[in-house]
Amino acid sequence: MSSHREAPAISKDPVADSTDVYAFVSPDAQSTVTIIANYVPLQEPAGGPNFFEFGDDVLYEIHIDNTGSGTPAITYQFRFTTTITDPGTFLYATGPITSLTDPNWNRRQTYTVTKVQGEVSTLLTPMGGPNPLSCPPCNIGPRSTPNYASLSGDAIYRLSSGEMVFAGQRAEGFFVDLGSIFDLGDLRPLSPDQVIPGLAAAGIDTIADKNVHSITIQVPISSLTSNQQTLTGPNDPHAVIGVYTTASRQTVTAINPGTGTHTNSGPFTQVSRLGSPLVNEVVVPMNLKDFWNSQPPVNDSQFAAAVQHPELQNLLPALYPGAFPNLHAYTKPRADLVAIFATGIPGSVIGPSFGVGTFQGGNVIAEMLRLNMAITPTGPGGAGTSTLGLLGNDLAGFPNGRRVTDDVVTIELKAVAGATIPLVDHTFTPDAAVAAVSQGVTSNSAAYQSSFPYLADPYPGFSNPATTPSSNHNTSP
Amino acid sequence: MPEVTRRQFIRNASIGAAAAGVLAVGGPGILSAVEATVGGSPTALPASQEPDAQEGSDVFARVIDAKAGHIKIFVGERSVDYTDQALAQTLLQAAR
């Protein structure tokens, strides 16, 4: 999760913690865009007796700006409701759960999807299916959830308005060497050169084998453009959208003494937001992180200084003495990072033929994940595909949206280290060390799915950690 | 940090310091009850801003500025800004 526990307040509220946002042209349905909004980080698969859930008291939202105004033109709202079949038992499942309506599933969540466009709010309904929609159960093990793939597959819904939607537990898609990076900025492959040197080693995906809760929606591109038309190409002025997600809680929460209940009141107030990965994690200073989470992107000019002069830029030469002399000497505002995170990258910067992320009509400073919906996606492992996205000459990858396979940690480390400065300042030469900058983890522990919802089925609790057997069924006759 | 007693807190609020006291009441009756005891004329709420305080829903009042009478009322999924110096003082006195 690129934005997990990234601010003091939200680190204590995992149910409302926006952890990752992905936005990409669906590789298997290229007339659509898929947006993945993840919450509830760092889930141990063996999560019983109270398995992980969305918050019934949280308003989850996916926002899309399709005009470059910095404000959403379209918002999808998700609200969840937990129901308990038998409150007299402590069990999440009273027997094998073989369908989404199985009476053995004691504690289940359903949800509604509302589309807000302008002043109009529309409750979206599934084609021929139940409303509200059902989350799948958490992946427990071979006795409780014996055919999990079937359960999760049944939780994919086609809405009558054209979207496809899923909400529930998935395998964590982000990969990062958390343990090393936040140990005074050590990158294991470069440890011998660190100011406190160590042995060189491959990176470790510290969040491997963890689960997350995912809201995934696939939307026809023609529904996302401001003119509601299909696109003519990457230079189409309607080709770019800005995406960000939020979680909000009601303003007042009162604990009802002696009851084990609480009462919420008042309008929903934003407590978490996320667009591009890692911004509130490593760009926004400690004293502004909670405030950042409360702010809409259109107010982000107040954070511009942190992007223009990122602390991490000064840390790299200090942590790796002698490795980044050019970066250390560079004192100009980082216009490249402002473009990547806050305004979109003009076509004049990327190349003569098309732009990645610029909006026609101006450059509002608003941190979002910007996606040019007219750039053809590259397939995993296919020609021209690079997990380094733009830095790997793969224009279909981050920062043009974000795919599940993009190594955003390494991309952003390289960018901060100076790899993207030449895009805006041709007088700058990146240090040679930039080529070596890497977190040392290049892929996720779980294989992604090639189709919606793209993140893999969650790790089952029974067989995790990985050293435990996947089954202990007695096969003796 | 020295412990602030409730009496000190309310005194500070009454002399103009920003007060952030929250009073929760069950049901919508407090406003009409307070109006009856105060006898003054609070700022009338336009009908469009009246809280939808349905039967059984809790109403929360937060005194933002006691001297100015600025009160924020929360009910359901809404909030209403209300100005009434006398009501603000009554709420603070009730909290002693």
Contacts between the chains, C-beta under 8 A, distances in Angstrom:
chain1	res1	chain2	res2	distance
A	250	B	74	8.0
A	250	B	77	6.7
A	251	B	74	5.9
A	251	B	79	6.4
A	252	B	22	7.2
A	252	B	24	8.0
A	252	B	60	4.9
A	252	B	62	7.8
A	252	B	74	4.9
A	254	B	24	5.5
A	254	B	58	7.4
A	254	B	60	7.0
A	263	B	24	8.0
A	263	B	58	5.3
A	265	B	58	5.9
A	265	B	59	7.7
A	265	B	60	5.0
A	265	B	74	4.3
A	265	B	75	6.2
A	265	B	76	7.0
A	266	B	60	7.0
A	266	B	74	3.5
A	266	B	75	7.6
A	266	B	77	7.0
A	266	B	78	7.0
A	266	B	79	4.9
A	267	B	74	7.9
A	267	B	77	5.7
A	267	B	78	6.0
A	267	B	79	5.3
A	268	B	77	6.7
